[in-house]
Amino acid sequence: MKSTRFLAALLSLLAGGCLLYSCSGSQQAVDPVQQPELVAQLPQGGLPPFPTDRETAVIVDNQLNGSQFFEKSDGALASLNALSFNVGAQQSEYAIYQFPAGSEPLVKLVMDVSLVGGRAPWVGLADFSTGRWQFGSPLATGFEEFDLSGNSGYKSPGNNFYFAVVGWDVSEFVINGANVQTDRDITYSISGLVYDPLDTLNVQDVAITLTPGGTQVLTDVNGNFSFSGLDPGNYTVMPELAGYSFTPNEQAVEITASDVTGVEFMIQDLGLPSHSVSGNVQYDMGGGLEGVTMSLSPGGFSIQTDINGDFSIGGIVNGSYTLTPSLAGYSFAPTSINLDVTDADSTGNNFVASDIPVQTYSISGAVSVGSAFLQNVLVTVNPGGHSTVTDANGAYTISDLAPDSYTVAASKTGWLFDPPSHSVEIISSNVTGINFIATPDNNGTFSVGGIVSGPPGGLSGAVITLTPQSGPPIQGVSGSGGGYTIINVPSGIYTATASKSGWSITPFSQEVVVVDQNVTGVNWFASPPL
């Protein structure tokens, strides 16, 4: 018999569990009823643990795949979008699902289950008003509906809805998915357009006011506007922009059961006296700055500075305005100027531009070979062609990198690297630990040589053994004067040892790295027998 870690809690639930009938193909209310004979069929520990409410990711719609479980027992197997059960004799398996209902009332649960063989599973609804699972009659293959309306207890304190599917004592089935229906409040929108039949006037930043409520929006560059989240009812829409009139001056709109579109107003120039707003933008390193966009609002007026940094915006009627400069890569002092146009041009609206310092970061790491590190490995970072070489400790750092996505690669003649490259994204901090493991590229053979010194004239007859990381060892023997040379040594990392009966030879071993050239100076010192 299979028990869960929640056995104590489950026994208490079994003892007082409420049951309910599922309603297939209909939406009848599901009132709790007692069915002790169904409870008796479940093994001890057969019910899932009553859910502990917690936060969950936002689900875009109300459809859940079978594999989108909140919690499950070990024997429930997720594959693609489904959850499969094959319950053995005297065992039980379960899956709990969570739906974030929020403030919306629950209406209906629709289950999609495929029965393969054995006992049919049950669906349980978590009732937080009682702290118990409510179970209904066994499921059938296909779609089964459960009416959730009328019981606020199906929502947890965190406004989540939980339901479970339980199988027991030889039961094979698949949960394909579920759909939770909620009663969502429906709202509507009002949208329209401010237009100029001659297409000569600026239709941006016209203030559109909606009453009741007093909500106000500004038209976009094409004169479009929209209000959303509106309940059915009667509204008034009114446009306004200093120096202009509108036909009609307002419109009454009624929302019944759909969005309202096509609320249009024609804009006309009142012919009021107009003036200009002018000034200059200087670069803090000297000279005027060209190409700065100067925006004047309300009204949506904009112009770019010339080669000397000068600008002048015409057609401005009396009123209060805000003038703002913008150009990528620059900051401005002041950031904006509030000004009044009163029967005269507004001049001397000047700004100073400064470069925005680009925050840069670094990528660092190390290149190892065996238990050591590899020097003079070329590390490159692209895009940008940044490069450096590793130091004596195999370490490298490449600095002055702007936030971006990069590829980091390592290269050195006679060596292979794992991985060949790293994909690295710099966001707002240095990136460390971009490491490589180097192995020799066995593309040739070389020699390893040295001297076994100690007694006068060196020690002859000592056996020097090179043991690779894989493969058979290679041996050589010291000759007259203690010198030795081992030939035909492939590239690789070796452990070298020297021995002669009765002699003590140090060091005990040496690491020898053969890459793309002969290795010399692998020397030893021999002490004579005592």
N, C-alpha and C positions, 0 to 999 in steps of 0.2 A: 504494500500500500504506500502510495506516495503522499507525503505531507509537505506542507510549505513552512517557511520560517514564521509565518503569521498564524500558526495553528491555534494558539490560545484565542486570538481575536476571532478566528473563523468559527471555533466551536460556539462562542457566544452568539455569533450571528446565526448559526444553524439553529440554535435553540430557540431564538425568537424571530426568525426570518419571516418577513411578510412575502406573500406570493401574489402574482397578478397574472391574469390571462392576457396573452398577446392577441391582437386582432388582425387577421390576415385579410388584406384587400379592403379594409374599412377603417373608419376612424372613430370607433366607439370608445367611450371613456374607460380607462382601466382601473377599476377599484380593487384594492388589496383584498384577497380572500385567503383563507387557510387551506393548505393542501399538504398535510403532514406526510402523506404517502409519497409525494414527490421529493420532499426533503429527505425522507428515509433512504431514497435511492442513491443519494450522494455519499461517497466515502467521507470519513472524517478528514478535514482539511481540504475538501473539494471546492469550496467557494474561494474566490479571489479575496485578497485583503480589501477592506473598505478604503476607498481612495483618500489620500492625504492631499488636500488642495494645494496647488502651487501654480506659479506662472507658467505660461506656455507660449510658443511662437504664434504669431498671428496667422490664421488661416484665411486665405482670400475668399473662398466660398465655403458652402456648407457641405461639400462632398468630401468624404474621407475614404482613402484606399484601405484595403485590409491590412497593409503593412505599416500604416500610420498609427501604430498602437501607442498608448501611454505607458503601459506596463504589461508584461506577459510572463507566463511560466516558461521554464527552460525547454519544454517539449513542443512549444508552438514555434513553427519555422516560417520565417518571412522569406518570400521569393517574389521579386518584381513588385507588383502592386497588391499581392494577396498574402494571406496568412493561413498556413496549412496545419492541420491537427491530425495525428494518428495516435489515439489514446489507447493504451494497453488495458488489460484486465485489472480491475480493482485500482485503477489509477485515474487521475483527473488532470486536466490542463485548462488554462484560461487565458484570456486577453482582455485588458481594460482599455477603453478608448475615452479620450477627453475632447470636448468641443467647447471653445470659448464663446459662450452665448452672449456675454456682455449684458446690456440692459434690455435686449430683445426677448419677448416672451417665447417660450418653446411651444411648438405646434405639433410636430410629428417626427418620429424616427422611422426610417425605412431601412431594413437590413437586406443585404444581398448575400445569400449563403448557398453553397453547393454541398449537398450531402452525398458521401461516397458509400458509406456502409456503417453498420452498427447502430448504436443509439443516436438519436437526434440530440443536438445541443440545445441549451436554454439561453435566452437573453435575460440579463438582469439589469435593472435600472437603480442607480444609487439615489436613495431618498434621504436627503440631509435633514429632513424634519424628524425622522425617526432614527437615523444613523444605521439603517439596514438596507440590504439589497432586496429589491422586489423582483421576483421571477415569475414568468408566465409559462404557458404550455410549451412543449418542445417545438422547435422550428421545423419547417418544411423547406424543401429545395425551392429556390427562387426568391421573390421579394415578399417580405412580411412587414406590416406597418404597425406602429405602436403610437397611440394618441397620447401626447404629452401635455395637452392643455388642461388647465384646471388644477394643476399640482405645482405650486411654487417650490416645493421641497426638492424637485429635481435639479434645482440650481444650488451650487455650493456657495459658501460665503464669498468666494472669489468670482462668482457668476460663471462658473464652469459647469457643464453637464457631462456626467460620466455614465457609461454603460459598459457591460461586460458580456462576453460569450463564454460559456462553460461547457466542456465535454467531459464524459466520465465513462469508465467501465466498458471498453471496446467501442470506440466512436471515431469515425474518420470523416472529416469534413473540411471545407475551405471557406474562409471569410473573404469574399470578393470586395466588399466595401459597404459603406453606409451613407445615408443622407439625413442630415438633421435640418428640419425646416423650422424657421423662426418667423415671427410676426414683425417684420421690419417696417418702421414708419416711412411713408413715401412722401418725398418732397419734390418740388418742381423748380423751374427756373424761368426767368424773364430775360430775353436778350434782344439786341437790336443794333442800330447803326446810325451814326451821325455822318451825313454826306454833304458834299458841295457839288451841285449839278455841273459847275464849270471846272471842277477839279483844280482850283487855284488856291483854295484856302487850306490852312492846316487844321485837320480834324482830330489831332491827338490831344490828350489831356483835357478834353471837355468833361466837366464835372456832371455826373448823372446821379440824381438823388431819387431814392425810392421811399415813398411814404405809404402807410405808417411804418415807423421804425427809424426813418432818417438815415438809412444805409446809403453810402455814397461810393461810387467807383469812378475811375477815369477811363476814357476811351483809349484804345491802343492806336498805333500809328496809322491804321486803316479806318479808324472811327468806330470800331466794334466795342460793345460793352455787354456785360452779362451779370445778373444776380442769381445766386443759387441757394438751395436749402430753404425754399419758400413753401409755406403751407397754402392750401386753397384759400382764396379770399379775393378782396378787391384792393387794388394798389394804384398809386399815381406815380408816373415816371416823368421827371423834369430835368432838362439839360440847362447848363449855365457856363458861360465863358465871357470874361470881361471884353467889351468891344464888339460883341456879336449878338445877333438875335437868332431865334429858332422857330421853325414852322413845322408842326404846332409848337406852342410854348410848353405844353405838357400833354400827357396822354393818360387816360384811365384804362387800366388793364384788369381783367378778371381771370384768376386761375381757377379752373374747375377740376379736371382730372388729367391734365397734360401740361407740358411746357408751353410757354408763350414765346413765340419768335416774331421777328419782323417789325419790332417797334422802332420806327425810323423818324429821324428829325433832319430837316434841311437847315444848314448853317448859312447865315448871311452876315456880311461885314456891315457894321453900322456906320462906317465912314468917319469914325472918330479920328482926331488927330493922332498920328503915331510918331514914335521917336526911335532912337537906337540905343543899344547897350554895347559899349566897346571897351577895349583894354588890351593887355599884352601879357604873354607868358614868357618868362626868361628862364633859361637853363642855369642852374647854380654854378656850373663850370664855365659859364660865359656864353653870351649870344642868345638870340630868340630861339624858341623851340617850335618847330613846324609840326603840323598834323595833330595837335591837341584838339579834341572835341570839346567845344564849349556848349553846354546845355543850359537853357533858360526855362524854368517852369514857374507857374503853370503855363501851358500853351504849347509845350513840346518843341520849342524853337531850338535849333542847334546849328553850329557852323564850326569849321576847323580853322586853326590858326595858319597864317601864311608863313613864308620862309623867315620872316623877321619876328614871328611869334605874335603878330597883331591879329585882332579879330574885331568884327562889328556886326551885330545882329539888328536888323531893321524891322519896321512894322510893329513896334511895341507900343501898346496903348498904356495910358496911366494905370498904375497898379503896383502891387508888391510882388517881387520875384526873387527867386534863388538862382544864382549863377554857379555852375559846377564844372570844373575841368576834369578830363579823363584821358589817359593814354597808358596803354599797357607798359609796365616796367618802371613807371614813375609815380612818385607821390608829390602832392602839391601843398603849398602853404600860401594862403589859407586853403582848407579843403573846399570851401564854398564861400560865396559872398551873398548876403541878403541885401537887396537894394530896392529902392522905391523910384518909380518913374512918375514924375509930377510935372507935366507940361514942359519937359525939356529932356534932351539926351542925357544918358548916364555914362560918364566917361571915367577913365582912370581905374577900371576894375582889373587890377594887375595881380598876377600870381608868379610864384617861383617854383620851378620843377626840380626835383632831385631824383637820382637813380634809387630804385628800391634794391637794397642789398639782397642778393640771392643767397639764401642759406644753403650751405653745402655740407656734405657728410662724407664718410669713408667706408670702404669695404676692406676687411682684413681677414687673415687666416694663416694657415701654415701648410707646408708640404712635408709629409713624413715618408720614410722608407724603412721598413722593418721597425726597429725600436729607435731609430735615429731620425734625423731630419735632413732634407736635401737642400743644398745651397745653389744659388745661381739659376733657379728655375724662373723662366719668363712668365709672368702673370699679366694677362691683358684683360681690360674691361671695355666692352663696347655696348652701345655706340659711344663714340668719342675718341677711341684709340688710346685710352689711358693704359700705361704699362709700368711695371717695375720688376725687380728680381728679388728672390728670397735671400735673406741674410744667412749668416752662419748657423742660426737656429731654425732655418727653414721658414721663417716668418716673413709676411709681407703686409703692407698697408698701402692702399691707393686712396688718396684724398681728393678734395675739391670736386665732389660729385654732387650734382643737383638731384633733387627728387625725380626718379624715373625708374624704368625697368631696364636692367642690364644683364649681359651675359659675361661671366667670368670664366676664363680658360687658362690652363697651365700647359707649358711646353718646354722641353729640353731634349736635345739630341741624345738618342739612346735610351729614352725612358718613355713609358706609358703611364697614363694618369687615370685614376678612378675617383670621381666621374671625369669624363673628358671636359665637361664644363658645368657651371652652375647658373641657373636663372635666379636673379636677385632683384628684389624691388626695394628701393629706398623710398620711405615715406617721410618720416620726420625724425630719424635718428640714425646713428652709425650702425652698420651691419657687421657683425663679427662671426667667427666660426665658419667661414667659407673655406673649408679644408680640402686637400687632395691627398690621395695615397699613391705614391710612385712605385712602379716596378720596372726592372730593367727590360729593355726590348732586346731579346736574344737574337741579334742579327750578325754575330761574328764571334770569333774566338781570340783569346789573348793569353798573356802569360802573367804569372804571379811569382815574384822572387824576393829573396832576402838573405840574411846571414844568421846562422846559429853560432853565437859567440860564447865565450866563457873560458875554456882552457886555452892555453897559448896556441895560436894558429887556428882557432875555431874548432867546432865539433862536427866531425863527419859521421855519416851513418844515421843521423836523426831523421825520422819519418815525419813529413809535414803533410797533414790531411786537410783538404778543403771540402767541407760538407755543405751542399746547397740547401736551399729551403725545400726543394723537392728533387728527387733523383739520386743517383749513386754518388758517393764521394770520389774525389780525385786526389791522388797522392804523388808525392815526390820525395827524394832523399837528398840530404845535404852531402856535398862532396868534400874534397880536400880543401881546408880553409874554412869550412862551415857554410859555404855559399850553396844556394839551391835556386833552381828555376823550374816552375811547373808550367808546361806549355799546353796549348789546346784547351784553355779554360773558357767556356761560354760566358757571356754577360750574365750577371746575377749577383745575388747576395750570399756570401759564404761565411761559415764559421771555421776559422783556421785553428788547428792545434798542432803541437810538435811533441814528439815523444822518442825516447831511447831507453832501453832497459837499463835500470840502475841510475839513471840521471834525472835530476829535477830541473824542468825547463819552465821558465816563466816568460810572458804571462801564460796563464792556464789556457786562454783562448783569445782570439782576436776576430773582430768582424771585418771582412774584406768585401768591398763593393767593386765589382768589375763592370764597367759600363762600355766605354768606347776606346779604351787604350790599355796598354800593359800596366800592371801594378808592381811597383818595387817598394823596398823598404819595409817589408813585413818581416821584422827581425825578432830574434829570440835570445835569451840568455840561459845558458846551461850551467848547473852546479854539479861538480863531480860527486861520485858516490862517497859516502862517509866511510 
